[in-house]
Amino acid sequence: MAAAESDATNGCERCWSPLKESMKGTYVSVEPIHPCRYLDEQPFRFNQREGDDADRFMRTLSWVTGRRVKYDRLTSRPVEA
């Protein structure tokens, strides 16, 4: 295997191994209607790995300030009356 191929493989594994770990440990009950949300979180975490926790928190908070998400959109289910 060439060096460039092994670098690409290691980069992919470095990004996706936390997903495997989180599915086994953190998210013990994953609902089948939300897998894309769990999958989207891993590249986000990987791309935001620079800085400390406070920096990441403030950056994320600045992205969501002033936005409103309704319950039915958040859960992908309509609210029952």
DSSP file (Angstrom, degrees, kcal/mol; ACC not computed):
  #  RESIDUE AA STRUCTURE BP1 BP2  ACC     N-H-->O    O-->H-N    N-H-->O    O-->H-N    TCO  KAPPA ALPHA  PHI   PSI    X-CA   Y-CA   Z-CA
    1    1 A M              0   0    0      0, 0.0     2,-0.0     0, 0.0     0, 0.0   0.000 360.0 360.0 360.0 135.1    0.0    0.0    0.0
    2    2 A A     >  -     0   0    0      1,-0.1     4,-2.1     4,-0.0     5,-0.2  -0.313 360.0-111.4 -72.9 159.4    1.3    3.4   -0.9
    3    3 A A  H  > S+     0   0    0      1,-0.2     4,-2.3     2,-0.2     5,-0.2   0.882 117.0  53.2 -60.6 -40.0    1.9    6.1    1.8
    4    4 A A  H  > S+     0   0    0      1,-0.2     4,-1.9     2,-0.2    -1,-0.2   0.884 108.8  49.9 -64.8 -37.9   -0.9    8.3    0.5
    5    5 A E  H  > S+     0   0    0      2,-0.2     4,-2.2     1,-0.2    -1,-0.2   0.916 111.5  47.6 -66.3 -42.3   -3.4    5.4    0.6
    6    6 A S  H  X S+     0   0    0     -4,-2.1     4,-2.6     1,-0.2    -2,-0.2   0.870 109.8  53.2 -68.8 -35.1   -2.4    4.5    4.2
    7    7 A D  H  X S+     0   0    0     -4,-2.3     4,-2.3     2,-0.2    -1,-0.2   0.908 110.1  48.3 -62.7 -41.6   -2.7    8.2    5.2
    8    8 A A  H  X S+     0   0    0     -4,-1.9     4,-2.3     2,-0.2    -2,-0.2   0.911 112.2  48.7 -65.4 -42.2   -6.2    8.3    3.8
    9    9 A T  H  X S+     0   0    0     -4,-2.2     4,-2.5     1,-0.2    -2,-0.2   0.926 112.3  47.9 -64.1 -44.4   -7.2    5.1    5.6
   10   10 A N  H  X S+     0   0    0     -4,-2.6     4,-2.5     1,-0.2    -1,-0.2   0.888 110.6  52.3 -64.3 -38.1   -5.8    6.3    8.9
   11   11 A G  H  X S+     0   0    0     -4,-2.3     4,-1.4     2,-0.2    -1,-0.2   0.911 111.1  46.6 -63.7 -42.4   -7.6    9.7    8.5
   12   12 A C  H  X S+     0   0    0     -4,-2.3     4,-2.5     1,-0.2     5,-0.2   0.923 113.7  48.1 -64.3 -44.4  -10.9    7.9    7.9
   13   13 A E  H  X S+     0   0    0     -4,-2.5     4,-2.3     1,-0.2    -2,-0.2   0.891 108.8  54.0 -64.6 -38.6  -10.4    5.6   10.8
   14   14 A R  H  < S+     0   0    0     -4,-2.5    -1,-0.2     1,-0.2    -2,-0.2   0.820 113.7  43.6 -64.8 -30.6   -9.4    8.5   13.1
   15   15 A C  H  < S+     0   0    0     -4,-1.4     4,-0.3    -5,-0.2    -2,-0.2   0.890 121.1  36.4 -80.1 -41.5  -12.7   10.2   12.2
   16   16 A W  H  X S+     0   0    0     -4,-2.5     4,-1.5     1,-0.2     3,-0.5   0.644  95.7  77.8 -94.6 -15.5  -15.1    7.3   12.4
   17   17 A S  H  X S+     0   0    0     -4,-2.3     4,-2.2     1,-0.2    -1,-0.2   0.872  90.9  57.6 -63.7 -34.1  -13.7    5.3   15.3
   18   18 A P  H  > S+     0   0    0      0, 0.0     4,-2.7     0, 0.0    -1,-0.2   0.847 102.3  56.7 -62.4 -29.6  -15.3    7.8   17.8
   19   19 A L  H  > S+     0   0    0     -3,-0.5     4,-2.3    -4,-0.3    -2,-0.2   0.945 107.5  46.9 -63.1 -46.6  -18.7    7.0   16.2
   20   20 A K  H  X S+     0   0    0     -4,-1.5     4,-1.4     1,-0.2    -1,-0.2   0.918 113.9  48.2 -60.7 -43.1  -18.2    3.3   16.9
   21   21 A E  H  X S+     0   0    0     -4,-2.2     4,-1.9     1,-0.2     5,-0.4   0.905 111.4  49.4 -64.7 -41.5  -17.1    4.1   20.5
   22   22 A S  H  <>S+     0   0    0     -4,-2.7     5,-3.1     1,-0.2    -1,-0.2   0.862 107.9  53.9 -69.0 -33.8  -20.1    6.4   21.1
   23   23 A M  H  <5S+     0   0    0     -4,-2.3    -1,-0.2     1,-0.2    -2,-0.2   0.836 114.0  42.6 -67.5 -30.9  -22.6    3.9   19.8
   24   24 A K  H  <5S+     0   0    0     -4,-1.4    -2,-0.2    -5,-0.2    -1,-0.2   0.787 134.1  12.7 -82.9 -28.2  -21.3    1.3   22.2
   25   25 A G  T  <5S+     0   0    0     -4,-1.9     3,-0.3    -5,-0.1    -3,-0.2   0.834 128.4  31.4-115.9 -60.0  -21.0    3.6   25.2
   26   26 A T  T   5S+     0   0    0     -5,-0.4     2,-1.1     1,-0.3    -3,-0.2   0.949 121.2  41.8 -74.5 -50.6  -22.6    7.0   25.1
   27   27 A Y      < +     0   0    0     -5,-3.1     3,-0.3     1,-0.2    -1,-0.3  -0.699  64.5 159.7-100.6  82.4  -25.6    6.4   22.9
   28   28 A V  S    S+     0   0    0     -2,-1.1     2,-0.4    -3,-0.3    -1,-0.2   0.696  71.2  44.3 -79.4 -17.8  -26.8    3.1   24.2
   29   29 A S  S    S+     0   0    0     -3,-0.2     2,-0.6     2,-0.0    -1,-0.2  -0.781  72.3 179.8-129.7  88.5  -30.3    3.5   22.8
   30   30 A V        -     0   0    0     -2,-0.4    -3,-0.0    -3,-0.3    -7,-0.0  -0.786  22.8-136.7 -93.1 122.1  -30.2    4.8   19.3
   31   31 A E    >   -     0   0    0     -2,-0.6     3,-1.8     1,-0.1    -2,-0.0  -0.580  12.9-130.4 -77.5 139.2  -33.6    5.3   17.7
   32   32 A P  T 3  S+     0   0    0      0, 0.0    -1,-0.1     0, 0.0    -2,-0.0   0.653 103.6  62.6 -66.3 -14.3  -33.8    4.1   14.1
   33   33 A I  T 3  S+     0   0    0      1,-0.2     3,-0.1     2,-0.1    -2,-0.0   0.573 104.8  47.2 -86.0  -6.5  -35.4    7.4   12.9
   34   34 A H    X>  +     0   0    0     -3,-1.8     4,-1.3     1,-0.1     3,-0.9   0.126  64.6 117.8-120.4  22.2  -32.4    9.5   13.9
   35   35 A P  H 3> S+     0   0    0      0, 0.0     4,-2.5     0, 0.0     5,-0.2   0.859  75.8  59.9 -61.9 -31.8  -29.2    7.7   12.6
   36   36 A C  H 3> S+     0   0    0      1,-0.2     4,-2.5     2,-0.2     5,-0.1   0.841 101.8  54.2 -64.2 -31.1  -28.3   10.7   10.3
   37   37 A R  H <> S+     0   0    0     -3,-0.9     4,-1.3     2,-0.2    -1,-0.2   0.902 110.2  45.2 -69.3 -40.2  -28.1   13.0   13.4
   38   38 A Y  H  X S+     0   0    0     -4,-1.3     4,-0.9     2,-0.2    -2,-0.2   0.895 114.7  48.9 -67.9 -39.2  -25.7   10.7   15.1
   39   39 A L  H  < S+     0   0    0     -4,-2.5     3,-0.4     1,-0.2    -2,-0.2   0.888 109.2  52.4 -67.3 -39.0  -23.7   10.4   11.9
   40   40 A D  H  X S+     0   0    0     -4,-2.5     4,-1.4     1,-0.2    -1,-0.2   0.805 101.4  62.3 -66.3 -28.8  -23.6   14.1   11.4
   41   41 A E  H  X S+     0   0    0     -4,-1.3     4,-2.8     1,-0.2    -1,-0.2   0.863  95.6  59.4 -67.3 -34.9  -22.3   14.7   14.9
   42   42 A Q  H  X S+     0   0    0     -4,-0.9     4,-2.6    -3,-0.4    -1,-0.2   0.932 106.5  43.0 -67.1 -47.5  -19.0   12.8   14.3
   43   43 A P  H  > S+     0   0    0      0, 0.0     4,-2.8     0, 0.0    -1,-0.2   0.887 114.2  54.2 -63.5 -34.4  -17.7   14.9   11.4
   44   44 A F  H  X S+     0   0    0     -4,-1.4     4,-1.5     2,-0.2    -2,-0.2   0.953 110.9  44.2 -60.5 -49.4  -18.8   18.0   13.3
   45   45 A R  H  < S+     0   0    0     -4,-2.8    -1,-0.2     1,-0.2    -3,-0.2   0.912 114.6  49.9 -61.5 -42.3  -16.8   16.9   16.4
   46   46 A F  H >< S+     0   0    0     -4,-2.6     3,-1.1     1,-0.2    -1,-0.2   0.914 112.5  46.2 -64.0 -42.7  -13.8   16.0   14.2
   47   47 A N  H 3< S+     0   0    0     -4,-2.8     3,-0.3     1,-0.3    -1,-0.2   0.715 114.3  48.6 -73.7 -20.3  -13.8   19.3   12.4
   48   48 A Q  T 3< S+     0   0    0     -4,-1.5    -1,-0.3    -5,-0.2    -2,-0.2   0.054  75.3 113.1-104.9  24.5  -14.2   21.3   15.6
   49   49 A R    <   +     0   0    0     -3,-1.1    -1,-0.2    -5,-0.1     2,-0.1   0.636  52.2  94.9 -75.3 -13.3  -11.4   19.5   17.5
   50   50 A E  S    S+     0   0    0     -3,-0.3     2,-0.0    -4,-0.1     6,-0.0  -0.481  77.9  18.4 -76.7 148.8   -9.1   22.6   17.7
   51   51 A G  S    S-     0   0    0     -2,-0.1     2,-0.1     4,-0.1    -3,-0.0  -0.220  95.0 -63.3  86.9-178.7   -9.3   24.8   20.8
   52   52 A D     >  -     0   0    0      1,-0.0     4,-2.2    -2,-0.0     5,-0.2  -0.423  53.5 -91.4-100.0 179.8  -10.6   24.0   24.2
   53   53 A D  H  > S+     0   0    0      1,-0.2     4,-2.6     2,-0.2     5,-0.2   0.868 124.0  54.2 -60.5 -39.4  -14.1   23.1   25.4
   54   54 A A  H  > S+     0   0    0      2,-0.2     4,-2.5     1,-0.2    -1,-0.2   0.901 108.2  49.7 -64.1 -40.7  -15.0   26.8   26.1
   55   55 A D  H  > S+     0   0    0      2,-0.2     4,-2.3     1,-0.2    -2,-0.2   0.934 112.8  46.6 -62.0 -46.3  -14.0   27.8   22.6
   56   56 A R  H  X S+     0   0    0     -4,-2.2     4,-2.5     1,-0.2     5,-0.2   0.904 112.4  50.7 -63.5 -41.1  -16.1   25.1   21.0
   57   57 A F  H  X S+     0   0    0     -4,-2.6     4,-2.7     1,-0.2    -2,-0.2   0.939 112.1  45.8 -62.4 -47.8  -19.1   25.9   23.2
   58   58 A M  H  X S+     0   0    0     -4,-2.5     4,-1.9     2,-0.2    -1,-0.2   0.884 113.1  50.3 -64.9 -38.6  -19.0   29.6   22.4
   59   59 A R  H  X S+     0   0    0     -4,-2.3     4,-1.0    -5,-0.2    -1,-0.2   0.926 113.6  45.0 -65.0 -44.5  -18.6   28.9   18.7
   60   60 A T  H >X S+     0   0    0     -4,-2.5     4,-1.1     1,-0.2     3,-0.5   0.910 111.3  53.1 -65.9 -42.0  -21.5   26.5   18.7
   61   61 A L  H 3X S+     0   0    0     -4,-2.7     4,-1.4     1,-0.2     3,-0.4   0.867 104.4  56.0 -61.1 -37.1  -23.7   28.8   20.7
   62   62 A S  H 3< S+     0   0    0     -4,-1.9    -1,-0.2     1,-0.2    -2,-0.2   0.800 104.8  54.1 -66.7 -27.0  -23.0   31.6   18.2
   63   63 A W  H << S+     0   0    0     -4,-1.0    -1,-0.2    -3,-0.5    -2,-0.2   0.793 115.6  36.9 -75.7 -27.7  -24.4   29.4   15.4
   64   64 A V  H >< S+     0   0    0     -4,-1.1     3,-2.0    -3,-0.4    -2,-0.2   0.555  83.5 118.1-104.3  -8.8  -27.7   28.7   17.2
   65   65 A T  T 3< S+     0   0    0     -4,-1.4     3,-0.1     1,-0.3    -3,-0.0  -0.391  85.0  13.8 -62.5 128.9  -28.4   32.0   18.9
   66   66 A G  T 3  S+     0   0    0      1,-0.3     2,-0.3    -2,-0.1    -1,-0.3   0.464 100.5 117.2  86.1   2.2  -31.6   33.5   17.6
   67   67 A R    <   -     0   0    0     -3,-2.0     2,-0.4     2,-0.0    -1,-0.3  -0.798  49.4-153.5-104.0 147.8  -32.8   30.3   15.9
   68   68 A R        -     0   0    0     -2,-0.3     2,-0.5    -3,-0.1    -3,-0.0  -0.973   8.0-171.5-123.2 130.6  -36.0   28.5   16.9
   69   69 A V        -     0   0    0     -2,-0.4     2,-0.1     4,-0.0    -2,-0.0  -0.985  18.7-139.3-121.1 123.1  -36.5   24.8   16.4
   70   70 A K     >  -     0   0    0     -2,-0.5     4,-2.2     1,-0.1     3,-0.5  -0.480  22.0-114.7 -80.8 153.7  -40.0   23.4   17.1
   71   71 A Y  H  > S+     0   0    0      1,-0.2     4,-2.5     2,-0.2     6,-0.3   0.873 112.3  53.9 -56.3 -44.7  -40.4   20.1   18.9
   72   72 A D  H  >>S+     0   0    0      1,-0.2     4,-1.0     2,-0.2     5,-0.7   0.853 111.7  45.2 -65.3 -33.1  -42.0   18.2   16.0
   73   73 A R  H  45S+     0   0    0     -3,-0.5    -1,-0.2     2,-0.2    -2,-0.2   0.880 112.6  51.8 -74.2 -37.6  -39.1   19.1   13.7
   74   74 A L  H  <5S+     0   0    0     -4,-2.2    -2,-0.2     1,-0.2    -1,-0.2   0.887 121.3  31.5 -64.6 -39.9  -36.5   18.3   16.3
   75   75 A T  H  <5S-     0   0    0     -4,-2.5    -1,-0.2     2,-0.3    -2,-0.2   0.518 101.0-127.4 -97.6  -7.0  -38.0   14.8   16.9
   76   76 A S  T  <5S+     0   0    0     -4,-1.0    -3,-0.2    -5,-0.2    -4,-0.1   0.697  78.1 104.0  64.9  20.1  -39.3   14.1   13.4
   77   77 A R  S   <S-     0   0    0     -5,-0.7    -2,-0.3    -6,-0.3    -1,-0.2  -0.981  75.7-114.3-130.0 143.4  -42.7   13.4   14.9
   78   78 A P        -     0   0    0      0, 0.0     2,-0.4     0, 0.0    -7,-0.0  -0.470  38.7-105.3 -71.4 148.3  -45.9   15.5   15.0
   79   79 A V        -     0   0    0     -2,-0.1     2,-0.3     1,-0.1    -7,-0.0  -0.594  33.9-130.7 -73.7 129.2  -47.0   16.7   18.4
   80   80 A E              0   0    0     -2,-0.4    -1,-0.1     1,-0.1    -3,-0.0  -0.649 360.0 360.0 -83.8 136.5  -50.0   14.7   19.5
   81   81 A A              0   0    0     -2,-0.3    -1,-0.1     0, 0.0    -2,-0.0   0.444 360.0 360.0 -87.4 360.0  -53.0   16.7   20.8
